[in-house]
Amino acid sequence: MQKPMSLELVNEYGQHAVCVNVNGQAALLDATEVDGLIEELSKLRAGMRPAVADHPQRAHQYLLEIDPCWYTERNPLFDGAVFFFRHTGLGWTGFAIPTESMQRLKEALSEHEAAAARAPALAHALPN
């Protein structure tokens, strides 16, 4: 029995592409098209129910980017800062963090740093 949808990384004439097959209909997408698909899917997912959980689920194995590239800037129209994080598969994602939340984030990161200095092997989770 064929799966209703499959994804496969292919090398079409030296360039990587993704072959998307849905119910026997195939499309070949290059990297730019995959980026566009991911972005459009994330916009659609934002409006779907059930909503994305408010907190990470312990049983789920999330994609984890080690030491991601990041960028931050102030926006004159927003009281806070805008953060961008780069995931090698998902691309750049931006977050507008209000000043109050930035303070809580700063405190949480400081707690992680202090805990790592005291007991590097212990993991601590701090929710927002």
ROROBA-651869 format. One line per field, with one value per residue: residue number from 1; residue in one letter; x, y, z of N, C-alpha, C, O in turn. Coordinates in nm, 2 decimals, decimal comma, always signed. Atoms other than C-alpha are relative to their C-alpha. Layout:
N
k: NUM:...
r: A:...
n_px: X:...
n_py: Y:...
n_pz: Z:...
ca_px: X:...
ca_py: Y:...
ca_pz: Z:...
c_px: X:...
c_py: Y:...
c_pz: Z:...
o_px: X:...
o_py: Y:...
o_pz: Z:...
//
This chain:
128
k: 1:2:3:4:5:6:7:8:9:10:11:12:13:14:15:16:17:18:19:20:21:22:23:24:25:26:27:28:29:30:31:32:33:34:35:36:37:38:39:40:41:42:43:44:45:46:47:48:49:50:51:52:53:54:55:56:57:58:59:60:61:62:63:64:65:66:67:68:69:70:71:72:73:74:75:76:77:78:79:80:81:82:83:84:85:86:87:88:89:90:91:92:93:94:95:96:97:98:99:100:101:102:103:104:105:106:107:108:109:110:111:112:113:114:115:116:117:118:119:120:121:122:123:124:125:126:127:128
r: M:Q:K:P:M:S:L:E:L:V:N:E:Y:G:Q:H:A:V:C:V:N:V:N:G:Q:A:A:L:L:D:A:T:E:V:D:G:L:I:E:E:L:S:K:L:R:A:G:M:R:P:A:V:A:D:H:P:Q:R:A:H:Q:Y:L:L:E:I:D:P:C:W:Y:T:E:R:N:P:L:F:D:G:A:V:F:F:F:R:H:T:G:L:G:W:T:G:F:A:I:P:T:E:S:M:Q:R:L:K:E:A:L:S:E:H:E:A:A:A:A:R:A:P:A:L:A:H:A:L:P:N
n_px: +0,08:-0,08:+0,03:+0,06:-0,10:-0,14:-0,10:-0,13:-0,11:-0,06:-0,10:+0,04:-0,10:-0,10:+0,05:+0,09:+0,14:+0,09:+0,12:+0,12:+0,09:+0,13:+0,10:-0,05:-0,03:-0,13:-0,05:-0,14:-0,02:-0,14:-0,01:+0,08:+0,14:+0,02:+0,01:+0,13:+0,10:-0,01:+0,06:+0,14:+0,06:+0,00:+0,11:+0,13:+0,00:+0,03:+0,15:+0,07:+0,04:-0,05:-0,11:-0,13:+0,00:-0,07:-0,13:-0,05:+0,05:-0,11:-0,01:-0,03:-0,14:+0,00:-0,12:-0,09:-0,12:-0,11:-0,07:+0,05:-0,03:+0,11:-0,01:+0,10:+0,01:+0,11:+0,09:+0,06:+0,14:+0,02:-0,07:-0,07:-0,10:+0,04:-0,10:+0,00:-0,09:-0,01:-0,01:-0,05:+0,11:+0,12:-0,03:+0,01:+0,13:-0,01:+0,09:+0,01:+0,00:+0,02:-0,10:+0,02:-0,04:-0,15:-0,06:+0,02:-0,09:-0,13:-0,01:+0,00:-0,13:-0,09:+0,01:-0,07:-0,15:-0,04:+0,02:-0,10:-0,13:+0,01:+0,01:+0,01:+0,06:+0,14:+0,08:+0,11:+0,09:+0,07:+0,11:+0,02
n_py: -0,12:-0,12:-0,11:-0,11:-0,11:+0,03:-0,10:+0,06:-0,09:+0,05:-0,08:-0,03:-0,06:-0,06:-0,08:+0,07:-0,03:+0,09:+0,05:+0,01:+0,09:+0,00:+0,09:+0,03:-0,12:-0,04:-0,14:-0,01:-0,14:-0,03:-0,05:-0,12:+0,04:+0,06:-0,11:-0,06:+0,09:+0,00:-0,13:+0,00:+0,10:-0,05:-0,10:+0,08:+0,07:-0,09:-0,02:+0,13:+0,05:-0,07:-0,09:+0,05:+0,00:-0,11:+0,04:+0,12:+0,12:+0,08:+0,12:-0,03:-0,03:-0,12:-0,03:-0,08:-0,06:-0,03:-0,13:-0,06:-0,14:-0,09:-0,14:-0,07:-0,14:-0,08:-0,05:-0,13:+0,01:+0,11:-0,01:+0,13:+0,03:+0,11:+0,10:+0,09:+0,12:+0,08:+0,14:+0,04:+0,06:-0,09:-0,14:-0,11:-0,03:-0,12:-0,01:-0,13:+0,03:-0,12:-0,04:+0,08:+0,14:+0,00:+0,00:+0,13:+0,08:-0,03:+0,07:+0,14:+0,04:-0,02:+0,11:+0,11:-0,02:+0,02:+0,14:+0,07:-0,02:+0,08:+0,15:+0,00:+0,12:-0,01:-0,07:-0,07:-0,06:-0,12:-0,05:-0,14
n_pz: +0,00:+0,01:-0,10:+0,07:+0,03:-0,03:+0,03:+0,03:+0,05:+0,12:+0,06:+0,13:+0,08:-0,08:-0,10:-0,08:+0,01:-0,08:+0,08:-0,08:+0,07:-0,07:+0,07:+0,14:+0,08:-0,05:+0,04:-0,04:-0,06:-0,03:-0,14:-0,01:+0,00:-0,13:-0,10:+0,02:-0,05:-0,14:-0,05:+0,02:-0,10:-0,14:-0,01:-0,01:-0,13:-0,11:-0,01:-0,02:-0,13:-0,13:+0,01:-0,04:-0,15:-0,06:-0,06:+0,06:-0,05:-0,04:+0,08:+0,14:+0,04:+0,08:+0,07:-0,08:+0,07:-0,09:+0,02:+0,12:+0,03:-0,05:+0,03:-0,07:+0,03:-0,05:+0,10:-0,06:-0,01:-0,09:-0,12:-0,02:+0,10:+0,09:+0,00:+0,11:-0,02:+0,13:+0,00:+0,13:+0,08:-0,01:+0,04:-0,10:-0,06:-0,08:-0,12:-0,06:-0,14:-0,07:-0,10:-0,12:+0,03:+0,02:-0,13:-0,05:+0,08:-0,05:-0,13:+0,03:+0,05:-0,11:-0,09:+0,07:-0,01:-0,14:-0,03:+0,08:-0,07:-0,12:+0,03:+0,14:+0,05:-0,02:+0,09:-0,07:+0,09:-0,05:+0,09:+0,01
ca_px: +0,00:+0,14:+0,16:-0,06:+0,24:+0,61:+0,91:+1,25:+1,58:+1,70:+1,99:+1,85:+2,14:+2,38:+2,15:+1,96:+1,58:+1,29:+1,04:+0,70:+0,46:+0,09:-0,15:+0,07:+0,11:+0,48:+0,64:+1,01:+1,11:+1,44:+1,58:+1,41:+1,08:+1,12:+1,19:+0,87:+0,67:+0,80:+0,70:+0,36:+0,29:+0,40:+0,15:-0,13:-0,03:-0,05:-0,43:-0,50:-0,66:-0,54:-0,29:+0,08:+0,13:+0,23:+0,52:+0,75:+0,62:+0,87:+0,79:+0,85:+1,19:+1,23:+1,47:+1,76:+2,01:+2,34:+2,48:+2,25:+2,33:+2,12:+2,06:+1,88:+1,77:+1,55:+1,24:+1,12:+0,76:+0,79:+0,87:+1,13:+1,36:+1,33:+1,53:+1,61:+1,74:+1,86:+1,79:+1,97:+1,65:+1,38:+1,56:+1,54:+1,26:+1,19:+1,04:+0,93:+1,01:+0,85:+1,07:+0,91:+0,96:+1,32:+1,39:+1,24:+1,45:+1,76:+1,69:+1,63:+1,95:+2,14:+2,00:+2,11:+2,46:+2,48:+2,35:+2,60:+2,89:+2,77:+2,69:+2,76:+2,61:+2,26:+2,00:+1,74:+1,43:+1,29:+0,95:+0,87
ca_py: +0,00:+0,34:+0,62:+0,92:+1,15:+1,10:+1,33:+1,24:+1,43:+1,39:+1,52:+1,66:+1,73:+1,81:+2,03:+1,90:+1,90:+1,75:+1,53:+1,57:+1,29:+1,33:+1,05:+0,97:+1,33:+1,45:+1,79:+1,86:+2,16:+2,33:+2,49:+2,82:+2,65:+2,44:+2,76:+2,91:+2,60:+2,59:+2,96:+2,92:+2,60:+2,78:+3,07:+2,81:+2,62:+2,93:+2,95:+2,58:+2,41:+2,26:+2,54:+2,47:+2,38:+2,67:+2,47:+2,21:+1,86:+1,63:+1,33:+1,50:+1,50:+1,85:+1,96:+2,11:+2,35:+2,37:+2,72:+2,88:+3,20:+3,49:+3,85:+4,11:+4,47:+4,74:+4,84:+5,20:+5,09:+4,82:+4,84:+4,56:+4,39:+4,17:+3,85:+3,63:+3,27:+3,06:+2,70:+2,52:+2,34:+2,59:+2,91:+3,24:+3,29:+3,62:+3,69:+4,03:+4,02:+4,29:+4,47:+4,29:+3,95:+4,04:+4,10:+3,76:+3,60:+3,77:+3,64:+3,29:+3,28:+3,42:+3,14:+2,88:+3,03:+3,03:+2,67:+2,56:+2,71:+2,53:+2,19:+2,17:+1,82:+1,92:+2,03:+2,29:+2,40:+2,75:+2,84:+3,18
ca_pz: +0,00:-0,10:+0,16:+0,07:+0,09:+0,07:+0,06:-0,09:-0,13:-0,48:-0,68:-1,00:-1,24:-0,96:-0,76:-0,46:-0,48:-0,28:-0,46:-0,30:-0,39:-0,28:-0,39:-0,70:-0,81:-0,78:-0,77:-0,76:-0,54:-0,53:-0,21:-0,27:-0,33:-0,02:+0,19:+0,04:+0,12:+0,48:+0,53:+0,38:+0,59:+0,91:+0,83:+0,78:+1,09:+1,30:+1,23:+1,29:+1,58:+1,81:+1,85:+1,90:+2,27:+2,50:+2,65:+2,50:+2,54:+2,72:+2,51:+2,18:+2,01:+1,88:+1,61:+1,79:+1,64:+1,83:+1,87:+1,62:+1,44:+1,59:+1,53:+1,73:+1,67:+1,81:+1,63:+1,68:+1,65:+1,92:+2,29:+2,31:+2,08:+1,77:+1,78:+1,48:+1,52:+1,22:+1,19:+0,91:+0,80:+0,90:+0,81:+1,00:+1,24:+1,41:+1,75:+1,88:+2,25:+2,47:+2,73:+3,02:+2,86:+2,77:+3,14:+3,23:+2,95:+3,08:+3,43:+3,30:+3,10:+3,40:+3,62:+3,35:+3,35:+3,73:+3,75:+3,48:+3,68:+4,00:+3,85:+3,48:+3,44:+3,57:+3,33:+3,44:+3,25:+3,30:+3,14:+3,02
c_px: +0,09:-0,05:-0,07:+0,09:+0,14:+0,09:+0,14:+0,10:+0,06:+0,10:-0,03:+0,11:+0,10:-0,05:-0,10:-0,14:-0,08:-0,11:-0,11:-0,10:-0,13:-0,10:+0,04:+0,03:+0,13:+0,03:+0,15:+0,03:+0,15:+0,01:-0,08:-0,15:-0,04:-0,01:-0,14:-0,11:+0,00:-0,07:-0,15:-0,07:+0,00:-0,11:-0,13:-0,01:-0,04:-0,15:-0,07:-0,03:+0,02:+0,12:+0,13:+0,00:+0,08:+0,14:+0,04:-0,05:+0,12:+0,02:+0,04:+0,15:+0,01:+0,13:+0,08:+0,12:+0,10:+0,06:-0,05:+0,05:-0,12:+0,04:-0,11:+0,01:-0,12:-0,09:-0,07:-0,15:-0,04:+0,08:+0,07:+0,10:-0,05:+0,12:-0,02:+0,09:+0,00:+0,01:+0,03:-0,11:-0,12:+0,02:+0,00:-0,14:+0,01:-0,10:+0,01:-0,02:-0,03:+0,10:-0,02:+0,04:+0,15:+0,06:-0,01:+0,10:+0,14:+0,03:+0,01:+0,14:+0,11:+0,00:+0,06:+0,15:+0,05:+0,00:+0,11:+0,14:+0,00:+0,01:-0,02:-0,08:-0,16:-0,07:-0,12:-0,09:-0,07:-0,10:+0,00:-0,13
c_py: +0,12:+0,10:+0,12:+0,11:-0,05:+0,12:-0,07:+0,10:-0,06:+0,10:+0,01:+0,07:+0,08:+0,09:-0,08:+0,05:-0,10:-0,04:-0,02:-0,08:-0,01:-0,08:-0,02:+0,12:+0,06:+0,14:+0,00:+0,14:+0,02:+0,07:+0,12:-0,03:-0,07:+0,10:+0,06:-0,09:+0,00:+0,13:+0,00:-0,10:+0,06:+0,11:-0,08:-0,06:+0,09:+0,02:-0,13:-0,03:-0,15:+0,09:-0,07:+0,01:+0,13:-0,03:-0,12:-0,13:-0,09:-0,12:+0,02:+0,02:+0,11:+0,01:+0,10:+0,05:+0,04:+0,13:+0,07:+0,14:+0,08:+0,14:+0,07:+0,15:+0,06:+0,04:+0,12:-0,01:-0,11:+0,02:-0,13:-0,02:-0,11:-0,09:-0,09:-0,12:-0,08:-0,15:-0,05:-0,07:+0,09:+0,14:+0,09:+0,01:+0,12:+0,00:+0,15:-0,02:+0,14:+0,02:-0,09:-0,15:-0,01:-0,01:-0,14:-0,10:+0,02:-0,07:-0,15:-0,05:+0,02:-0,12:-0,13:+0,01:-0,03:-0,15:-0,08:+0,01:-0,08:-0,15:-0,02:-0,12:+0,00:+0,08:+0,07:+0,06:+0,12:+0,05:+0,15:+0,04
c_pz: +0,00:+0,10:-0,08:-0,03:+0,03:-0,05:-0,02:-0,05:-0,12:-0,06:-0,15:-0,08:+0,08:+0,11:+0,08:-0,02:+0,09:-0,09:+0,10:-0,07:+0,09:-0,09:-0,15:-0,08:+0,06:-0,04:+0,05:+0,04:+0,02:+0,14:+0,02:+0,01:+0,13:+0,11:-0,01:+0,06:+0,16:+0,06:-0,01:+0,10:+0,14:+0,01:+0,02:+0,13:+0,11:+0,02:+0,03:+0,14:+0,00:-0,03:+0,04:+0,16:+0,05:+0,06:-0,08:+0,07:+0,02:-0,09:-0,15:-0,03:-0,10:-0,08:+0,08:-0,08:+0,11:-0,03:-0,12:-0,02:+0,05:-0,03:+0,08:-0,04:+0,07:-0,11:+0,06:+0,02:+0,11:+0,13:+0,04:-0,10:-0,10:-0,01:-0,12:+0,03:-0,14:+0,03:-0,13:-0,09:-0,01:-0,05:+0,12:+0,05:+0,10:+0,11:+0,05:+0,15:+0,08:+0,11:+0,12:-0,02:-0,02:+0,14:+0,06:-0,07:+0,05:+0,13:-0,02:-0,05:+0,11:+0,10:-0,07:+0,01:+0,14:+0,03:-0,07:+0,07:+0,13:-0,03:-0,15:-0,06:+0,02:-0,10:+0,07:-0,11:+0,06:-0,10:+0,00:+0,07
o_px: +0,18:-0,17:-0,03:+0,07:+0,16:+0,06:+0,17:+0,07:+0,10:+0,10:+0,01:+0,12:+0,14:+0,02:-0,18:-0,17:-0,03:-0,18:-0,10:-0,14:-0,12:-0,13:-0,04:+0,08:+0,14:-0,01:+0,18:+0,01:+0,21:-0,10:-0,15:-0,22:-0,15:-0,10:-0,20:-0,20:-0,11:-0,15:-0,22:-0,18:-0,10:-0,17:-0,22:-0,12:-0,10:-0,19:-0,20:+0,04:-0,02:+0,20:+0,12:-0,05:+0,17:+0,22:-0,04:-0,06:+0,20:+0,13:+0,07:+0,22:-0,01:+0,23:+0,03:+0,19:+0,07:+0,11:+0,03:+0,08:-0,23:+0,15:-0,22:+0,12:-0,21:-0,04:-0,13:-0,20:-0,16:+0,20:+0,00:+0,16:-0,14:+0,24:-0,14:+0,21:-0,11:+0,10:-0,02:-0,09:-0,19:-0,07:+0,00:-0,23:+0,10:-0,21:+0,12:-0,13:+0,06:+0,16:+0,08:+0,10:+0,21:+0,16:+0,08:+0,15:+0,22:+0,13:+0,09:+0,19:+0,20:+0,10:+0,13:+0,22:+0,16:+0,08:+0,16:+0,22:+0,11:+0,09:-0,14:-0,14:-0,23:-0,03:-0,18:-0,04:-0,12:-0,07:+0,04:-0,17
o_py: +0,14:+0,12:+0,14:+0,19:-0,12:+0,19:-0,16:+0,18:-0,18:+0,21:-0,08:+0,20:+0,19:+0,13:-0,16:+0,17:-0,20:+0,04:-0,10:-0,04:-0,06:-0,03:-0,01:+0,11:+0,08:+0,18:-0,06:+0,24:-0,06:+0,08:+0,14:+0,03:-0,05:+0,10:+0,09:-0,04:+0,00:+0,12:+0,04:-0,07:+0,03:+0,12:-0,04:-0,06:+0,05:+0,06:-0,13:+0,02:-0,22:+0,06:-0,18:+0,12:+0,17:+0,06:-0,20:-0,13:-0,12:-0,17:-0,08:+0,09:+0,09:-0,04:+0,19:-0,03:+0,11:+0,15:+0,10:+0,21:+0,04:+0,18:+0,02:+0,20:+0,00:+0,06:+0,11:+0,07:-0,13:+0,04:-0,21:+0,08:-0,19:-0,05:-0,13:-0,09:-0,09:-0,19:+0,00:-0,06:+0,09:+0,21:+0,05:+0,02:+0,12:-0,05:+0,20:-0,06:+0,22:-0,08:-0,14:-0,21:-0,11:-0,08:-0,19:-0,19:-0,08:-0,13:-0,21:-0,15:-0,06:-0,16:-0,20:-0,09:-0,09:-0,20:-0,17:-0,08:-0,13:-0,22:-0,03:-0,11:-0,08:+0,19:+0,00:+0,11:+0,11:+0,09:+0,21:+0,16
o_pz: +0,08:+0,13:-0,20:-0,13:+0,13:-0,14:+0,06:-0,14:-0,12:-0,02:-0,23:-0,06:+0,05:+0,20:+0,03:-0,05:+0,13:-0,16:+0,20:-0,19:+0,20:-0,20:-0,24:-0,19:+0,18:-0,15:+0,16:-0,04:+0,08:+0,20:+0,13:+0,09:+0,19:+0,20:+0,09:+0,12:+0,22:+0,16:+0,08:+0,15:+0,21:+0,12:+0,10:+0,19:+0,21:+0,13:+0,04:+0,23:-0,10:-0,12:+0,11:+0,21:-0,01:+0,07:-0,13:+0,19:-0,07:-0,11:-0,22:+0,06:-0,22:-0,04:+0,14:-0,14:+0,20:-0,15:-0,21:+0,07:+0,05:-0,05:+0,09:-0,07:+0,11:-0,22:+0,17:+0,09:+0,12:+0,12:+0,11:-0,15:-0,06:-0,03:-0,15:+0,07:-0,20:+0,10:-0,23:-0,21:-0,11:-0,08:+0,24:-0,03:+0,18:+0,10:+0,08:+0,19:+0,07:+0,16:+0,18:+0,07:+0,02:+0,15:+0,12:-0,01:+0,07:+0,16:+0,05:+0,00:+0,11:+0,15:+0,00:+0,04:+0,15:+0,10:-0,01:+0,07:+0,17:+0,04:-0,19:-0,17:-0,04:-0,13:+0,16:-0,21:+0,18:-0,21:+0,09:+0,08
//
